[in-house]
């Protein structure tokens, strides 16, 4: 159960604490932020509403801890990361419970996220020792006009304080994907979790605390974005920002100045289907890619571009599989669960209504109850429809019929988004064509 057992110290009353200097603390603000359960649409948890002054103290503590951590041998850093990974996987059940209640992720997938996160931490430890344990030896005659009279030995050094901001859809996994690399490289880290997913992140941070990392090295601050969001990203004590999310990343990049940024933002991930593709395989991939976790994935299939000659057959196969998807609460491990918030559901509904008005073919009747939207396949979508270009982040997949490979490539490259595209085809010889002409390509035969 959340906040019990080894996690008892992270909560007081009904409000979860924030983490700094190796301790769990209550905010001096006396305020909290409510976390709404997407399924019940009622308050599930509460977290501290940290103040700007508390953020200042967190970053100052992080700076001090980082200087000593940078001197810690690589093998020791890796040892602690492996220990944290083991603790994380040992306590997967209560963390997975938080994911179910905070972001309506199916129970089985929630457990998988936690276990996968532990594996990722260990992977970072292993690869970090390998990569950071090597240096480069350079000689001067590699530059025109120089003789081999100078030598240079280079190695990688830490940046300092890393600010990590993960998204709601994989709050634990995409938090550790920032924490692991930062710590093994000798940095300290300040985590600002998403509101939906914050409690799962706090439980995850406790696993790092139990592993015995030095005080101040890892911090986790919660609160309202309007109060501490910009304050964090513009803070002079932050040396690097790692962010995963949507358009907020654009605002961060404009405000962060010269601070190094690592970002994964939104996508309109296309799946191009050619005449010689294995349609059964493609249909299975569209279902998995488009509807897993109700389509709330950065790399989900968000538009299908299919050759007209095989479009009817593909739509029929996908439609048959959509009919088998189970819809309901995450506790029952349904394929389609409520989307994260009412505003998200309203946005998805707006895209569906726009497509309906402009003549798209609805392969299923549009159905919504609260934040729960039934899976929807839209055929005969045209470029003048919003759903052709905007990222729904929900269980809705549009199909655009094309008459040439070039038409499909043009649509992909005309998008404002990048991230990932997929191609279904029958012969390996076409792979170079797509990998060179589409900005982001992944292929399956």
C-alpha positions as CSV (number, residue, x, y, z in Angstrom):
1,X,0.0,0.0,0.0
2,X,1.2,3.5,-0.8
3,X,2.9,5.3,2.1
4,X,3.3,2.2,4.2
5,X,6.1,-0.1,5.3
6,X,9.5,1.3,4.2
7,X,7.5,4.3,2.7
8,X,6.0,5.4,6.0
9,X,8.3,8.3,6.5
10,X,7.4,9.9,3.2
11,X,3.9,10.9,4.3
12,X,2.4,12.7,7.3
13,X,-1.3,12.7,7.7
14,X,-2.7,12.7,4.2
15,X,0.0,14.8,2.5
16,X,3.2,13.3,1.0
17,X,6.5,15.1,1.9
18,X,9.2,16.4,-0.4
19,X,12.8,15.2,-0.3
20,X,16.0,17.2,0.3
21,X,19.2,16.8,2.3
22,X,18.5,13.1,2.8
23,X,15.3,13.9,4.7
24,X,11.6,14.0,4.0
25,X,10.1,17.4,4.9
26,X,6.9,19.3,5.0
27,X,6.7,22.6,3.2
28,X,6.6,25.8,5.2
29,X,3.8,27.0,2.8
30,X,1.3,24.8,4.7
31,X,-0.3,24.2,1.3
32,X,-0.7,21.1,-0.8
33,X,-1.5,20.1,-4.3
34,X,-4.3,17.6,-5.0
35,X,-3.7,14.6,-7.3
36,X,-6.9,13.6,-9.1
37,X,-7.6,9.9,-9.8
38,X,-8.5,9.8,-13.5
39,X,-10.9,7.0,-13.0
40,X,-12.9,8.3,-10.0
41,X,-12.2,11.9,-10.8
42,X,-11.8,12.6,-7.1
43,X,-8.7,13.5,-5.0
44,X,-6.5,10.4,-4.5
45,X,-3.4,11.9,-3.0
46,X,-1.9,15.2,-1.9
47,X,1.7,16.5,-2.1
48,X,3.6,19.4,-0.7
49,X,3.4,22.8,-2.4
50,X,7.0,23.8,-2.1
51,X,8.0,27.5,-2.0
52,X,10.7,29.3,-4.1
53,X,12.8,29.7,-0.9
54,X,12.7,25.9,-0.4
55,X,13.8,25.5,-4.0
56,X,16.7,27.8,-3.3
57,X,17.8,25.7,-0.4
58,X,17.4,22.4,-2.3
59,X,19.6,23.6,-5.2
60,X,22.3,25.0,-2.8
61,X,22.4,21.6,-1.0
62,X,22.5,19.9,-4.4
63,X,25.5,22.0,-5.4
64,X,27.4,21.1,-2.3
65,X,26.7,17.4,-2.5
66,X,27.7,17.3,-6.2
67,X,31.2,18.5,-5.6
68,X,32.0,15.6,-3.3
69,X,30.1,13.1,-5.5
70,X,32.2,14.0,-8.5
71,X,35.2,12.7,-6.5
72,X,33.5,9.4,-5.8
73,X,35.0,6.5,-7.8
74,X,32.9,5.2,-10.7
75,X,32.7,1.7,-9.2
76,X,31.2,3.2,-6.1
77,X,28.6,5.2,-8.0
78,X,27.7,2.1,-9.9
79,X,27.4,0.0,-6.8
80,X,24.9,2.4,-5.3
81,X,22.9,2.6,-8.5
82,X,22.7,-1.2,-8.6
83,X,21.5,-1.3,-5.0
84,X,18.8,1.3,-5.7
85,X,17.7,-0.7,-8.7
86,X,17.3,-3.8,-6.6
87,X,15.3,-2.0,-3.9
88,X,13.1,-0.4,-6.6
89,X,12.2,-3.8,-8.1
90,X,11.7,-5.3,-4.6
91,X,9.0,-2.7,-3.8
92,X,7.4,-2.7,-7.2
93,X,3.9,-3.4,-5.8
94,X,3.2,-0.1,-3.9
95,X,4.8,2.0,-6.6
96,X,2.7,0.3,-9.3
97,X,-0.4,0.9,-7.1
98,X,0.4,4.6,-7.3
99,X,0.6,4.5,-11.1
100,X,-2.8,2.8,-11.3
101,X,-4.4,5.4,-9.1
102,X,-2.6,8.5,-10.3
103,X,-2.4,8.0,-14.1
104,X,-4.9,5.1,-14.7
105,X,-2.2,2.9,-16.1
106,X,-3.3,-0.8,-16.2
107,X,-2.1,-2.8,-13.2
108,X,0.1,-5.2,-15.1
109,X,1.7,-2.4,-17.2
110,X,2.3,-0.4,-14.0
111,X,4.3,-3.3,-12.5
112,X,6.2,-3.6,-15.8
113,X,7.1,0.1,-15.7
114,X,8.7,-0.2,-12.2
115,X,10.6,-3.4,-13.0
116,X,11.8,-1.9,-16.3
117,X,12.9,1.2,-14.4
118,X,15.0,-0.9,-12.1
119,X,16.6,-2.6,-15.1
120,X,17.3,0.8,-16.7
121,X,19.1,2.1,-13.6
122,X,21.4,-1.0,-13.6
123,X,22.0,-0.5,-17.3
124,X,23.0,3.1,-16.7
125,X,25.4,1.9,-14.0
126,X,27.0,-0.7,-16.3
127,X,27.2,1.5,-19.4
128,X,28.4,4.5,-17.3
129,X,31.4,2.6,-16.0
130,X,32.3,1.5,-19.5
131,X,31.8,4.8,-21.2
132,X,33.1,7.1,-18.5
133,X,36.0,4.8,-17.7
134,X,37.6,5.6,-21.1
135,X,39.4,8.7,-22.2
136,X,40.6,9.8,-25.6
137,X,44.2,10.4,-26.7
138,X,44.5,13.1,-29.4
139,X,47.6,14.1,-31.5
140,X,48.1,17.5,-33.1
141,X,48.9,16.3,-36.7
142,X,45.2,15.5,-37.3
143,X,44.8,19.2,-38.1
144,X,46.2,20.4,-41.5
145,X,49.6,22.1,-41.2
146,X,50.5,20.7,-37.8
147,X,53.3,18.3,-36.8
148,X,52.9,15.5,-34.3
149,X,54.4,17.6,-31.5
150,X,51.5,18.0,-29.2
151,X,49.3,15.5,-27.3
152,X,46.0,15.8,-25.6
153,X,44.2,13.4,-23.2
154,X,40.5,14.1,-22.7
155,X,37.9,12.6,-20.3
156,X,34.3,13.4,-19.5
157,X,33.5,15.5,-16.5
158,X,30.1,16.2,-14.8
159,X,28.0,19.2,-15.5
160,X,26.9,19.9,-12.0
161,X,23.2,20.2,-10.9
162,X,20.8,18.5,-13.3
163,X,17.1,19.4,-13.2
164,X,15.0,16.4,-14.3
165,X,11.3,16.9,-15.3
166,X,9.6,13.7,-16.4
167,X,6.0,13.5,-17.9
168,X,2.9,11.9,-16.4
169,X,2.7,8.9,-18.7
170,X,5.9,7.2,-17.6
171,X,6.7,9.1,-14.4
172,X,9.0,6.5,-12.9
173,X,10.7,5.2,-16.0
174,X,11.3,8.6,-17.5
175,X,12.5,9.9,-14.2
176,X,15.1,7.2,-13.7
177,X,16.2,7.6,-17.4
178,X,17.4,11.0,-16.2
179,X,18.5,10.1,-12.7
180,X,20.7,7.1,-13.7
181,X,22.8,8.8,-16.3
182,X,23.1,12.0,-14.2
183,X,24.3,10.2,-11.1
184,X,26.8,7.8,-12.8
185,X,28.3,10.8,-14.5
186,X,29.0,12.5,-11.2
187,X,26.1,15.0,-11.2
188,X,23.6,15.8,-8.5
189,X,19.9,15.8,-9.4
190,X,16.8,17.8,-8.6
191,X,13.6,16.0,-9.6
192,X,10.4,18.0,-10.3
193,X,7.8,15.2,-10.9
194,X,4.6,15.8,-12.9
195,X,1.6,16.4,-10.7
196,X,-0.1,13.2,-12.0
197,X,2.6,10.6,-11.1
198,X,4.2,12.7,-8.3
199,X,3.5,10.1,-5.5
200,X,4.9,7.3,-7.6
201,X,8.0,9.4,-8.1
202,X,8.3,10.1,-4.3
203,X,8.2,6.3,-3.6
204,X,10.9,5.8,-6.3
205,X,13.1,8.5,-4.7
206,X,12.7,6.7,-1.3
207,X,14.3,3.6,-3.0
208,X,17.4,5.7,-3.8
209,X,17.4,7.1,-0.2
210,X,17.3,3.5,1.2
211,X,20.2,2.6,-1.1
212,X,22.4,5.1,0.8
213,X,23.2,7.9,-1.6
214,X,24.9,10.9,0.0
215,X,22.6,13.6,1.5
216,X,21.7,16.4,-0.9
217,X,22.7,14.4,-4.0
218,X,19.1,13.6,-4.9
219,X,16.2,15.9,-4.2
220,X,12.5,15.9,-5.2
221,X,10.4,19.0,-5.0
222,X,6.7,19.1,-5.6
223,X,4.4,22.0,-6.1
224,X,2.4,24.1,-8.5
225,X,4.1,24.9,-11.8
226,X,2.9,28.5,-11.5
227,X,4.9,28.9,-8.3
228,X,8.1,26.9,-8.9
229,X,8.1,25.8,-12.5
230,X,9.8,28.8,-14.2
231,X,11.7,29.4,-11.0
232,X,13.4,26.0,-11.3
233,X,14.1,26.2,-15.0
234,X,15.5,29.7,-14.8
235,X,17.5,29.1,-11.6
236,X,21.1,30.1,-11.9
237,X,22.2,27.1,-9.8
238,X,20.9,24.6,-12.4
239,X,23.6,23.4,-14.9
240,X,21.5,21.2,-17.1
241,X,17.8,20.5,-17.8
242,X,16.4,17.2,-18.9
243,X,12.8,17.4,-19.9
244,X,10.2,15.1,-21.4
245,X,6.8,16.4,-22.4
246,X,5.0,18.6,-24.9
247,X,4.9,22.3,-25.8
248,X,6.2,23.3,-22.4
249,X,9.6,22.3,-23.7
250,X,9.6,25.2,-26.1
251,X,8.9,27.6,-23.3
252,X,11.7,26.1,-21.2
253,X,14.2,26.4,-24.1
254,X,13.4,30.1,-24.4
255,X,13.9,30.8,-20.7
256,X,16.8,28.5,-19.9
257,X,19.4,30.7,-21.6
258,X,22.8,29.0,-22.1
259,X,22.0,25.9,-19.9
260,X,22.5,22.6,-21.8
261,X,19.1,21.0,-22.6
262,X,18.1,17.4,-23.2
263,X,14.5,17.1,-24.4
264,X,12.0,14.7,-25.8
265,X,8.9,16.5,-26.9
266,X,5.7,15.7,-28.7
267,X,5.3,13.6,-31.8
268,X,2.8,12.8,-34.6
269,X,4.3,9.4,-35.3
270,X,3.2,8.1,-38.7
271,X,3.0,4.5,-39.9
272,X,3.4,4.2,-43.7
273,X,1.9,1.0,-45.1
274,X,3.0,-0.1,-48.6
275,X,1.3,-2.5,-51.0
276,X,3.6,-5.4,-50.3
277,X,3.4,-5.1,-46.5
278,X,2.3,-8.0,-44.3
279,X,-1.1,-6.6,-43.3
280,X,-1.6,-8.9,-40.4
281,X,1.7,-7.8,-38.9
282,X,1.0,-4.2,-39.6
283,X,-2.5,-4.4,-38.1
284,X,-1.1,-6.0,-34.9
285,X,1.5,-3.2,-34.7
286,X,-1.0,-0.5,-35.2
287,X,-3.2,-1.9,-32.4
288,X,-0.2,-2.2,-30.0
289,X,1.4,1.0,-31.1
290,X,-1.8,3.1,-31.3
291,X,-3.9,1.9,-28.4
292,X,-1.4,0.7,-25.7
293,X,-2.0,2.8,-22.5
294,X,-4.9,4.4,-24.4
295,X,-2.5,6.0,-26.9
296,X,-0.8,8.1,-24.2
297,X,2.7,7.4,-25.4
298,X,5.2,9.7,-27.1
299,X,6.0,7.0,-29.7
300,X,2.4,5.8,-30.2
301,X,1.1,5.3,-33.8
302,X,-0.8,8.6,-34.3
303,X,-1.5,8.5,-38.0
304,X,-1.6,5.7,-40.5
305,X,-0.6,6.5,-44.1
306,X,-1.7,3.5,-46.2
307,X,-1.6,2.9,-50.0
308,X,-5.1,3.1,-51.4
309,X,-4.8,-0.3,-53.0
310,X,-4.5,-2.1,-49.6
311,X,-6.4,0.4,-47.5
312,X,-9.7,-1.4,-47.3
313,X,-8.0,-4.7,-46.3
314,X,-5.9,-3.0,-43.7
315,X,-8.8,-1.0,-42.2
316,X,-10.9,-4.2,-42.0
317,X,-8.1,-6.1,-40.1
318,X,-7.4,-3.2,-37.7
319,X,-11.1,-2.7,-37.1
320,X,-11.6,-6.4,-36.2
321,X,-8.8,-6.1,-33.6
322,X,-10.2,-2.8,-32.2
323,X,-13.4,-4.6,-31.5
324,X,-11.5,-7.0,-29.2
325,X,-10.0,-4.4,-27.0
326,X,-11.3,-4.4,-23.4
327,X,-12.3,-1.1,-22.0
328,X,-12.6,-0.2,-18.3
329,X,-10.7,0.6,-15.0
330,X,-7.0,0.1,-14.7
331,X,-7.4,-2.1,-11.7
332,X,-9.0,-4.7,-14.0
333,X,-6.1,-4.6,-16.5
334,X,-8.2,-3.3,-19.3
335,X,-6.6,-2.4,-22.7
336,X,-8.2,1.0,-22.7
337,X,-8.4,2.9,-19.5
338,X,-9.3,6.5,-18.6
339,X,-7.1,9.2,-20.0
340,X,-5.2,11.2,-17.5
341,X,-7.5,14.2,-17.1
342,X,-10.8,15.8,-18.1
343,X,-8.9,18.5,-20.1
344,X,-7.1,15.7,-22.0
345,X,-10.4,13.9,-22.7
346,X,-12.0,17.2,-23.9
347,X,-9.1,17.8,-26.3
348,X,-9.4,14.3,-27.8
349,X,-13.2,14.8,-28.1
350,X,-12.5,18.1,-29.9
351,X,-10.3,16.3,-32.5
352,X,-13.0,13.7,-33.0
353,X,-15.7,16.2,-33.5
354,X,-13.6,18.2,-36.0
355,X,-13.0,15.0,-38.0
356,X,-16.7,14.1,-37.9
357,X,-17.7,17.6,-39.2
358,X,-15.2,17.4,-42.1
359,X,-16.3,14.0,-43.3
360,X,-14.0,11.3,-41.7
361,X,-15.4,7.8,-41.5
362,X,-16.0,6.6,-37.9
363,X,-15.3,2.9,-37.8
364,X,-16.8,2.8,-34.3
365,X,-19.4,5.0,-32.6
366,X,-17.7,7.7,-30.6
367,X,-18.3,6.9,-26.9
368,X,-17.1,8.6,-23.7
369,X,-17.8,8.3,-20.0
370,X,-16.0,10.8,-17.9
371,X,-12.3,10.5,-18.8
372,X,-12.8,7.1,-20.4
373,X,-12.9,7.2,-24.2
374,X,-13.6,4.0,-26.2
375,X,-11.0,3.2,-28.9
376,X,-11.7,4.8,-32.2
377,X,-10.4,4.2,-35.7
378,X,-11.0,7.0,-38.2
379,X,-10.8,6.2,-41.9
380,X,-10.7,8.6,-44.9
381,X,-9.0,11.3,-42.9
382,X,-7.8,14.3,-45.0
383,X,-5.0,16.8,-44.4
384,X,-7.5,19.6,-43.6
385,X,-8.6,17.8,-40.4
386,X,-6.9,18.6,-37.1
387,X,-6.4,14.9,-36.3
388,X,-4.1,14.6,-39.4
389,X,-1.5,16.9,-37.7
390,X,-2.2,17.3,-34.0
391,X,-1.1,14.8,-31.3
392,X,-4.3,13.3,-29.6
393,X,-2.5,11.5,-26.8
394,X,-5.5,9.3,-26.6
395,X,-7.1,6.1,-28.0
396,X,-7.9,7.5,-31.5
397,X,-6.0,6.5,-34.7
398,X,-6.6,8.3,-38.0
399,X,-6.1,6.6,-41.4
400,X,-5.1,8.7,-44.4
401,X,-5.1,7.0,-47.8
402,X,-2.2,7.8,-50.1
403,X,-1.4,7.0,-53.7
404,X,2.4,7.0,-53.7
405,X,5.4,6.6,-51.4
406,X,6.3,10.2,-52.0
407,X,2.9,11.4,-50.8
408,X,3.5,9.5,-47.5
409,X,7.0,10.8,-47.1
410,X,5.8,14.4,-47.8
411,X,3.1,14.1,-45.1
412,X,5.6,12.9,-42.5
413,X,8.1,15.6,-43.3
414,X,5.5,18.4,-43.4
415,X,4.6,17.8,-39.7
416,X,5.9,20.2,-37.1
417,X,6.7,17.1,-34.9
418,X,9.5,14.7,-35.2
419,X,10.3,11.8,-32.9
420,X,9.5,8.5,-34.7
421,X,7.8,7.2,-37.9
422,X,7.2,3.6,-38.9
423,X,7.1,1.8,-42.3
424,X,5.5,-1.5,-43.2
425,X,6.8,-3.0,-46.4
426,X,7.8,-6.4,-47.9
427,X,11.3,-6.0,-49.2
428,X,14.5,-4.9,-47.4
429,X,15.7,-3.0,-50.5
430,X,13.3,-0.1,-49.7
431,X,14.8,0.6,-46.3
432,X,17.5,3.0,-47.5
433,X,14.8,5.1,-49.3
434,X,12.9,5.7,-46.2
435,X,15.8,6.1,-43.8
436,X,17.2,8.8,-46.0
437,X,14.1,10.7,-46.9
438,X,12.0,10.6,-43.7
439,X,13.3,12.6,-40.7
440,X,12.5,9.8,-38.2
441,X,12.2,6.2,-39.4
442,X,11.6,2.8,-37.8
443,X,10.6,-0.2,-40.0
444,X,8.9,-3.6,-39.7
445,X,8.4,-6.0,-42.6
